[in-house]
Amino acid sequence: MEIKIVDINTKNFDLIPRPADRRYNCQECFFWMGKWDGKLDLVKQKKKWFVKKAGKYGSLGKLLLWGKRQKPVGYIQFGPISEFETVRIFYQDMAPIPRNGWCITCVAVDTNYRGKGLAKRLIRNVLRDLKRRGVRTVDAYPVKKPKSLNQVPCGPTTLFKELSFESVFKVNTNRKIIRDDNLVVRKKLKQ
Ligand SMILES: CC(C)(COP(=O)(O)OP(=O)(O)OC[C@H]1O[C@@H](n2cnc3c(N)ncnc32)[C@H](O)[C@@H]1OP(=O)(O)O)[C@@H](O)C(=O)NCCC(=O)NCCS
């Protein structure tokens, strides 16, 4: 099967697939991005964010296109930890944020295309790309034993363990946005 992984840009931004859970929309999710002021169209806001950050770091998202028709069925978002206000909360009172550390904030694969190794491909692709960009540390925030994968932005811990990420610490706070089975996992990229 023909599979292509491409950087998100303004032209393909609208192709970011919607995850199965109706409460989430990767095109407008600002959960990981700081302020939600409720005034601006979130999709437009996020698009603007992508353009701005791409100018600084290179693209911070990728799409997985499936088959000859290049159907968009997967999405991954990543970036420097310093760019994600919500992510930084994970570290508070727990561990220092790695200097110049990057993270994967979200992975989503269309329900009909799951179990085919596509999430793994997306993550591997990002790791290769980040290595080229000189990144040394990549963190992610999976959940240990999720009952459903539809409410889990990064997916299950096993997904990252199979790609040799190591557990760093267990996030365990009373903050509303954090599940008590959230882990911080880390991979060091050899330069
Ligand atoms: C998590 C998710 C990305 C996995 O995608 P996927 O393409 O099916 O994953 P893969 O086929 O690459 O699986 C890789 C590994 O993940 C783990 N995994 C995948 N599905 C799993 C499941 N249902 N239960 C436990 N582990 C699972 C396994 O370790 C698997 O490796 P294996 O196939 O060798 O056993 C997908 O379930 C998803 O998109 N969930 C919704 C997440 C979401 O909505 N995010 C955005 C909104 S916040």
The ligand as a Tripos MOL2 file, in Angstrom:
@<TRIPOS>MOLECULE
LIG
   48    50     1     0     0
SMALL
NO_CHARGES

@<TRIPOS>ATOM
      1 C1         -3.4180    5.7150   19.5220 C.3       1 LIG1
      2 C2         -3.5300    5.5840   18.0310 C.3       1 LIG1
      3 C3         -2.8640    6.8120   17.3900 C.3       1 LIG1
      4 C4         -2.8190    4.3130   17.5670 C.3       1 LIG1
      5 O1         -2.8240    4.2820   16.1460 O.3       1 LIG1
      6 P1         -2.5570    2.9480   15.3100 P.3       1 LIG1
      7 O2         -2.1640    3.3520   13.9280 O.co2     1 LIG1
      8 O3         -3.6930    2.0180   15.4560 O.co2     1 LIG1
      9 O4         -1.3170    2.3490   16.0890 O.3       1 LIG1
     10 P2         -0.2870    1.2800   15.4940 P.3       1 LIG1
     11 O5         -1.0010    0.3260   14.5980 O.co2     1 LIG1
     12 O6          0.8910    2.0090   14.9180 O.co2     1 LIG1
     13 O7          0.1130    0.5190   16.8130 O.3       1 LIG1
     14 C5          1.3290    0.7240   17.4120 C.3       1 LIG1
     15 C6          1.3370    0.1480   18.8040 C.3       1 LIG1
     16 O8          0.4490    0.8810   19.6470 O.3       1 LIG1
     17 C7         -0.1210   -0.0130   20.6050 C.3       1 LIG1
     18 N1         -1.5700   -0.0880   20.3820 N.ar      1 LIG1
     19 C8         -2.2510    0.2070   19.2580 C.ar      1 LIG1
     20 N2         -3.5740    0.0190   19.4550 N.ar      1 LIG1
     21 C9         -3.7040   -0.4100   20.7370 C.ar      1 LIG1
     22 C10        -4.8070   -0.7520   21.5370 C.ar      1 LIG1
     23 N3         -6.0630   -0.7200   21.0650 N.pl3     1 LIG1
     24 N4         -4.5860   -1.1100   22.8350 N.ar      1 LIG1
     25 C11        -3.3210   -1.1370   23.3400 C.ar      1 LIG1
     26 N5         -2.2300   -0.8340   22.6050 N.ar      1 LIG1
     27 C12        -2.4200   -0.4710   21.3330 C.ar      1 LIG1
     28 C13         0.5160   -1.3780   20.3680 C.3       1 LIG1
     29 O9          1.6790   -1.4450   21.1430 O.3       1 LIG1
     30 C14         0.8800   -1.2860   18.9010 C.3       1 LIG1
     31 O10         1.9390   -2.1190   18.5490 O.3       1 LIG1
     32 P3          1.6600   -3.6130   17.9730 P.3       1 LIG1
     33 O11         0.7200   -3.4440   16.8240 O.co2     1 LIG1
     34 O12         3.0320   -4.0490   17.5740 O.co2     1 LIG1
     35 O13         1.0870   -4.3490   19.1160 O.co2     1 LIG1
     36 C15        -5.0170    5.4950   17.5730 C.3       1 LIG1
     37 O14        -5.6710    4.5010   18.3320 O.3       1 LIG1
     38 C16        -5.7740    6.8030   17.7050 C.2       1 LIG1
     39 O15        -5.7610    7.6180   16.7810 O.2       1 LIG1
     40 N6         -6.4460    7.0240   18.8350 N.am      1 LIG1
     41 C17        -7.1680    8.2710   19.0290 C.3       1 LIG1
     42 C18        -6.2580    9.3110   19.5780 C.3       1 LIG1
     43 C19        -6.8460   10.6570   19.3740 C.2       1 LIG1
     44 O16        -8.0260   10.7790   19.1680 O.2       1 LIG1
     45 N7         -5.9730   11.6790   19.3880 N.am      1 LIG1
     46 C20        -6.3560   13.0110   19.0480 C.3       1 LIG1
     47 C21        -7.3690   13.6070   19.9240 C.3       1 LIG1
     48 S1         -6.7940   14.0650   21.4780 S.3       1 LIG1
@<TRIPOS>BOND
     1     1     2 1
     2     2     3 1
     3     2     4 1
     4     2    36 1
     5     4     5 1
     6     5     6 1
     7     6     7 2
     8     6     8 1
     9     6     9 1
    10     9    10 1
    11    10    11 2
    12    10    12 1
    13    10    13 1
    14    13    14 1
    15    14    15 1
    16    15    16 1
    17    15    30 1
    18    16    17 1
    19    17    18 1
    20    17    28 1
    21    18    19 ar
    22    18    27 ar
    23    19    20 ar
    24    20    21 ar
    25    21    22 ar
    26    21    27 ar
    27    22    23 1
    28    22    24 ar
    29    24    25 ar
    30    25    26 ar
    31    26    27 ar
    32    28    29 1
    33    28    30 1
    34    30    31 1
    35    31    32 1
    36    32    33 2
    37    32    34 1
    38    32    35 1
    39    36    37 1
    40    36    38 1
    41    38    39 2
    42    38    40 1
    43    40    41 1
    44    41    42 1
    45    42    43 1
    46    43    44 2
    47    43    45 1
    48    45    46 1
    49    46    47 1
    50    47    48 1
@<TRIPOS>SUBSTRUCTURE
     1 LIG1         1 GROUP 0 **** ****
